[in-house]
Amino acid sequence: MKHFRLNLVAVLALAALVSLPLTGLAAMHGHGGSGGMGATDHKMDDHGGMKMDAATVMLGDQAVEGVRAMAHLKDVKTAMAKMGMKETHHFMVNFLGRDGKPVTEGTVAVKIKDPAGVESAPIQLSGMDGHFGADIVLSARGAYEFRVGTRLPDGATRQYVFTYEIK
């Protein structure tokens, strides 16, 4: 039980550390930081004037029924392996409501389609420090599709799709 608590504390600390830059990213989006960029057709090292670390990539941003989603993927394989865990990435998504304010409550899940076309069961994303996220396993090279489903406080269900290729 003590080992479990230590792993849980380590994972929570890692999640908090990973999410710190995202709070700033969400704020930048709320103030027009990304201008009129397209949904998923861009790759950036400098996102809205704020540098992301080398281990984090932006998967894109999309607006559905007035709610904007910005998805990111962080490589956590080395840190997780040190703790004996198999997860390789932290998938995270921020939402901005019609009023431009962060949406931090609701139910969010992701289904991941791997390069072989096999889709996972829904993975519940937990609310953490301004974003929803989960540690996931992306073990094969190739293109992945992330289908994010939401039920946010306005009661509407929305779906967002992001892609990423591991080379």
N, C-alpha and C positions, 0 to 999 in steps of 0.2 A: 504494500500500500504506500509506503514511503517513496519507493521508486516511481510509482504512478504520479504522486503529488509533485515530485521533482520534474518529471517530464511535462506535466500540465503547466507548472509554473514557467518552465523554459519555453514552451510553445506560446503561452500567453505573452510572455516578455517579447518573444520574436514577433508576434502579431502586432503588438503595440509599436515596436520599433519600425516595422514595415509600414504601418499606417501613418506615421507622422508626416511624411512628405505629401501624402494624399489629401490631408486636410487643406494644405496650401493649394494644391491643384484644384480642389473643389471650389475654393474661394476665388481662384483666378477665373474659372469658368463662369462663375456667377457674375463677374464684372466684365464679361466680354473678352476675356483673355485669349480665346481661340478664334475670335472673329467668326467668319462664315465658312469654316472648314467643312469638308464633306464627311459623310458618315464613317466610312472605314477605309478611305482610299489614301490615307497619309501615314507616314512613319516619321517620327520626330525624336530628336535628341533633346531639343529645347521646346518644352511644352508651355505655351503661354508665358514665356519669359522666365520660367523656373526650370532649372536643370533637374532631370531625373537621374538617379544613379544608374550605373552600367547594367545592373542586374534587373532593372525594371523597364518594361516596354509598355507603351500605350497601344491597346488593341483597336482603339477608335472611340468615337462618340456618336450617338444617335439620339434623335428626338422621336418619341412616339406619344401621340395624343398630349402634347405639351410638356411631357416629362423627359428630360435629357439624361441619358446614361453615358458614363465614361468608364471604360473597362481597362484594367491594367493587369499585367502578369509579371510576377517577380520570381526569379530563379532562387530557390531556397534549398536546393539539393544538398549542397555541402553542409550547411548548418543542420539540416534535418538528419543527414547521415551520421553526423557526430553524436546525435541523440538516439541513434538506432532506429530512426523512422524512415519510411520508404517514400514519403511525399517529396516531390521535386519542385513544385511551384506553388505560389500563393496567388490565387485568382481573386481579384477584387473589382468592385464596381461601385461608383458613386452616382447619386441621382440628384438632379436639380428640378424642383417643381416649377410650375407655371410662373410663380412669383420670383423665380431665380434663387430661392433659398434651398439649402440642402435638405433632402428627404432622408431621414435617418431611422424611420420606423416603417414596419411592414414586413411582408413575407417575400423572400427572394430565394430562388433556386436556379441551379444551372445544370443543363444536360450537356455532356461533352461527347462529340463525335470524333473518334480517333482516325488516324490516317487510313485504317482498313475499312472505315465506314460503320464501325460498331458504336452505337450510342449508349452512354452510361445511364443508369437510373438517375433520377433527380438528386442533386447534392444540395442540401440546405446551406445557404450562405448566412452566416451570423453577422449581426450588426456589431461593428467595432470601430470606434473612433472616427465616425463620419463616413464610413463605407461599409459595405457588406462583403464578406470574404470567406474563403475556405482554402485549406491546403489540399492540393490535388496531386495526382500522379500523371505525368505526361512522359511515358517511357520510350515511345517510338519516334523516329524521325518522320517528318511529313507534316501535312496540313491538318489542323484541328479546327473544329467548329464549336463555339460556345453559344448555346441557346439559353438565354436568361429569361426566366418567367417571373413576373412580379404581381403582387397584390399589395398596393401601397395604401396609405390611409384614406385616399379618396374613394377606395373600393373598386376602382377599375383594375382589370387585369391587362398587362402589357407584355409584349415579348420583344426582345432585342437579340440580334445575332452578331457575333464577332468571330473573326478568324485569326489564326496565327500559324505560322509554319516553323517547325523546328528543323534546322538544316544540319 
